[in-house]
Amino acid sequence: MGDRLDVHPVSPQPRLIQRAVDTLERGGLLVAPSDAGYLFAWGIDAVKAEERVQKLRGLDSKHPFTLLCARLNEVGRLAKLDDRAFRLVKPLVPGPYTFILPVSSELPRRFKQAKRKVIGCRIPDHPVLLALIELWGSPLLSSSLELPEESPDRKDAFEVAELTLRHVDLMLDSGDCPPGPTSVIDVSGDDVVIVREGVGPIDL
């Protein structure tokens, strides 16, 4: 059974965010609030945590997960953000949007080994999650809480705890958060493609 920390939704307590970072450093799996429902989060090199998510969600090893970044320049290191993509992305971040972008040469080794050509990135607009990413010091991997036979993108903190605490190492509980899912925009090709219209309004 994972620990559950009550974190202030606007001014997260540094000592609690540090506890979450300590868990990440041990390769742990977190549940954290976002601007589009609660989500799973783990470090890029935490292979066992990722395998736990795959098992929980019934996913295969090739399923792409989303990278959570704190700033646009972090996205630019992981993905190719040309002028067109930059002009599209900049007004929408931070916010409930996931952008599919071509990978850059600075992609972490794990992704290079998988021969990924595109990655999903997002900059969430939630103080707790942003504080976590900032203190961690690099992007995190994430997944929705879409479990088999369960509805995804849960916003109710009590329900999330009931569903996930037995499967994770730590939950950052900041109360109910905005519902999901994110809007997904593919800017990896010649044309911009709306993959999913979620809670983030799209007016391109």
ROZA-427361 format. One record per atom (N, C-alpha, C, CB): y negated, x negated, z negated. Coordinates in steps of 0.1 Angstrom, whole numbers, plus 5000, padded with zeros to 4 digits. Glycine has a CB too. Layout:
% residues N
YXZ;...
% end
This chain:
% residues 204
501249925000;500050005000;498849915000;500050104988;497949945010;496749865011;495649905000;496149875024;494749814998;493649844989;492549924996;492949714984;491850004989;490750094994;489450054987;491150244993;488450014994;487249974989;486150074993;486849824993;485450124983;484250214985;483050134989;484050304973;482650135002;481550055007;480450145010;482049975019;479250095006;478050175010;477850185025;476750125003;477650305031;477650315045;476350255052;477650455049;475350235044;474050175050;473850035046;472850265046;474050005033;473849875027;475149825021;472749875016;476149785029;477449745024;477349625015;478349705036;478049635004;478049534993;478649404999;478749574981;477949284998;478449165003;479849124997;477449055001;480049144984;481249104978;482449184984;481249124963;482249304988;483349384994;483549345009;482949534994;482549315016;482749265029;483449125029;481349245037;483149045019;483748915017;485248935015;483148835006;485649035007;487049065004;487749105017;487149184994;487049175026;487649215039;487849085047;486749315046;486848995047;486948875055;488148785049;485648795054;488248785036;489348715030;490748765035;489348715015;490748895037;492048965042;492248925056;491949115041;491148915064;491348875078;491748735079;489948895086;491248645070;491648505070;493148485067;490848425060;493748585060;495148575058;495948645069;495448645044;495348675079;496048745090;496248895088;497348675093;495448955079;495649095076;495149195086;495049115063;495549315083;495149425092;494249525083;496349505097;493049555089;492049645082;491949775089;490749575082;491449875081;490949995087;489449995083;491650125081;488550015093;487150015091;486450125098;486549875095;485250165092;484450275099;483750225111;483550335089;483450305120;482650265132;481750385136;483550225144;481050375146;480150485151;480950575160;478950425159;482250565161;483150645169;484450665162;483350595183;484450695149;485650715142;486150585135;486750765151;487050605126;487650485119;488550415129;488450525106;488750285127;489650205136;490350095129;488750145147;491450045135;492149925131;491349805135;493549915136;491249695127;490549575131;491349455126;489149575126;491449345134;492149225130;491549105138;493649245132;491948985133;491448865139;492148845152;491648745130;491448775162;492048745175;493348675174;491048665183;493548585165;494748505164;495748565154;494448365159;495548685149;496448745139;497548825147;495648845130;498448745152;499448805161;500348915153;500448695166;500648885141;501548975133;500749105131;501948915120;499449095128;498649215126;498649305139;497249185121;498549235150;498549305163;499849375165;498149205174;500949305162;502249365164;502449485155;503349255161;501849485143;501949605135;501249725141;501249575121;500049695147;499349805154;500149855166;497949755159;500749765173;501649805185;502749895180;502149685192;503349855169;504549935164;504050065159;505249855153;502950075151;502350195146;502050295157;501150165137;501450245168;500950325178;501950345190;499650275184;503050275189;504150285199;503650225213;504450435201;502950115212;502450045224;503249925228;500950005222;503249885240;503949765244;503049645243;504449775259;503549525245;502849405242;501749385252;503749285242;501649455263;500649435273;499449525272;501249455287;499549615262;498349705260;497149635256;498749805248;496049655263;494749585261;494049645249;493849585273;493549565240;492749605228;491349565231;493349545215;490449635223;489049615225;488449505216;488249745223;487549425221;486949315213;485649375207;486649195221;485449365194;484249405187;483349285186;484649465173;482149295190;481149195190;479949245182;480749145204;479249145176;478049185169;476749175177;477849085157;476749095188;475549075196;475949065211;474748955191;474949085219;475249085234;475648935238;474049135241;475048835232;475348705236;476848665233;474448595229;477448735223;478948715221;479748775233;479348775208;479248895237;479948955249;479848865261;479249095252;478648805262;478448715274;479248585274;477048675274;479748545262;480648425261;482048465265;480648365247;482448585262;483848625265;484048685279;484248725255;482948745284;483048815297;481948765306;482948965295;482048795319;481048765329;480048885329;481648735343;478848855325;477848955324;476748925334;477248965309;476948965346;475948935356;474749025354;476548955371;473649005363;472449075361;472649225361;471449035372;473449275371;473749425372;474349475359;474549455384;475449405354;476149445342;475149435330;477349365340;474349335329;473449315318;472449435317;472749185319;471949475329;470949585329;471549715325;470349595343;472849735328;473549855324;473949855309;474749875333;474349745304;474949735291;473749735280;475749615289;472749655283;471749625273;471149755266;470649545278;470749855274;470149975268;471150055259;469550065278;472450035261;473450115255;474050055242;474550145264;473649935239;474149865227;473049835217;474949735231;473449845204;474749885199;474950035200;474949855184;476150085202;476450225204;477950245206;475650275215;478350375208;479750415210;480150395224;479950555205;480150275229;480550255243;481450135243;479250225252;482450145252;483350025255;483049985270;484850065252;482849865272;482549815286;483749725290;481249735286;484249755302;485349675308;484649575318;486349765316;484849445315;484149345321;485149235326;483049275312;484749155336;485549045341;485548935330;485148985354;486748865328;486748765318;485948645322;488248725315;485548565312;484848445314;485848325311;483548435305;485348205314;486148085312;486348055298;485547965320;485448115289;485548085274;486448185267;484148085268;487248255274;488148355268;489148285259;488948435279;489448335247;490348275238;491748255245;490548365226;492448145240;493648105246;494648215248;494247995238;494748305238;495748405238;495548495250;495648495225;494348525254;494048615265;494248535278;492648665265;493948405278;494248335291;495748325293;493748185289;496548315283;497948305285;498548435290;498648275272;497848545286;498248675292;497748705306;497848785282;496948615311;496348615324;495548745326;497448615335;494748775316;493848895317;492748865327;493248925303;492448965335;491348955344;490149025340;491749005358;490349125331;489249205325;489549225310;489049345332;488449245303;488549285288;487649395285;488249155280;487949465274;487049565269;486249515257;487849695265;484949525258;484149485247;483249595242;483249365252;482849595229;481849685225;481049625213;482449815221;479849675211;479049635200;478749765192;477649575205;479449785181;479349915174;478049925166;480549925164;477650055164;476450075157;476750135143;475450175165;477350055135;477750095121;477449975112;479150145121;476649995102;476349885093;477549805087;475449925082;478549885083;479649825076;480449735086;480649925070;480749785098;481549715108;480749595113;481949805119;479449615115;478549495120;478549385109;477149545123;478449425096;478449325085;479749255085;478149395072;480849325088;482149255088;482249155099;483249365089;481849195111;481849105123;480948985120;481449175136;479749005115;478848905113;479348795103;477448955108;479948845092;480448755082;481648685087;480748825069;482548755094;483648685100;483348575109;484548795107;482248595117;481648485125;482148485139;481948365119;482948575143;483448585157;483948725160;484548475160;484148755173;484648895176;485948925169;484748915191;486249055167;487449105162;488149185172;487249185149;489449195171;490149295180;490249425173;491549245183;490349535180;490349665174;491149765182;488849725173;491549875176;492249985182;491950115175;493849955182;491950225182;491750355176;492950385166;491550465186;492750485158;493850525149;494750635156;493350585136;494950625169;495750715176;497150685174;495350715192;497750745164;499150735161;500050845168;499450735146;501350815171;502150915177;502051045169;503550875178;501851155176;501851295170;500651315160;503151325163;499751225161;498551245153;497251245162;498451125142;496251315158;495051315166;494251185164;494151435163;493551135174;492851005173;491451015168;492850935187;490850895166;489450885163;489050965151;488650925175;489750945140;489551025128;488250975122;490651005118;487451075116;486251055110;486251085095;485151135116;487251165090;487351205077;488051085069;488151335075;487251035059;487750915052;488950945044;486650855043;489051055037;490251095029;491451105038;489951225021;491351165049;492451185058;492951045064;492051275070;491950965067;492250825072;493050755062;491050755076;492650755049;493350685038;494750735037;492550705025;494950865037;496250925036;497150885047;496151075035;496650865059;497350835071;497750685072;496650875083;496750605068;496950455071;497150365060;495750415078;496850395047;496850295037;498250235035;496450355024;499250305037;500650245036;500950145047;501650355035;500150145057;500450055069;499549935070;500350145081;498449935062;497449825064;497249755051;496049885069;496449645051;496249565040;494949605032;496149415043;493949665039;492749695033;492049805041;491849575032;491349895034;490549995041;489149985035;491050135039;488149975044;486749985041;486350125042;485849885049;486150195031;485950335030;484450355028;486750405019;483750405038;482250435037;482050575039;481450355047;483050655036;482850805037;483150845052;481550845033;482850975055;483051025068;482150955078;482851175069;482650925090;481750855100;481750945112;482250715103;480850905122;480750985134;482150995141;479750935143;482451105148;483751115155;483651035168;484051265159;484851005173;484950935186;485451035197;485950815185;485950985208;486050835211;484850785218;487250815220;484850645220;483750585227;483850635242;483850435226;482650615248;482650625263;483050495269;481250675268;483850495279;484350375285;483750355299;485950375286;483150245301;482450225314;482950095320;480950215313;483550105332;484149985339;483049925348;485450025347;482649805345;481649735354;482249605359;480349705346;483549605360;484249485365;484349465380;485649475359;484049575387;484149575402;482849595408;485149675406;482949625421;481649645429;480949775425;482049655444;481749875421;481150005417;481350025402;481750115425;480350085396;480450125382;481350255381;479050155375;482350245372;483350355371;483250415357;484750315375;483150545355;483150605342;484650635339;482350735341;485350555331;486750575328;486950685319;487350445322;486050705309;486150815299;484750845294;487050765287;484550975294;483251025288;483551065273;482751145296;483050985264;483251005250;481951055244;483750885243;481751015231;480551065224;479250995229;480751035209;479450875235;478250815240;477750875253;478450665242;476450925253;475950995265;475850895277;474651065263;476150935289;476150855300;475150905311;477550835307;474150835314;473150875324;472850755333;471850935318;473750725343;473650595351;472850625363;474950545354;
% end
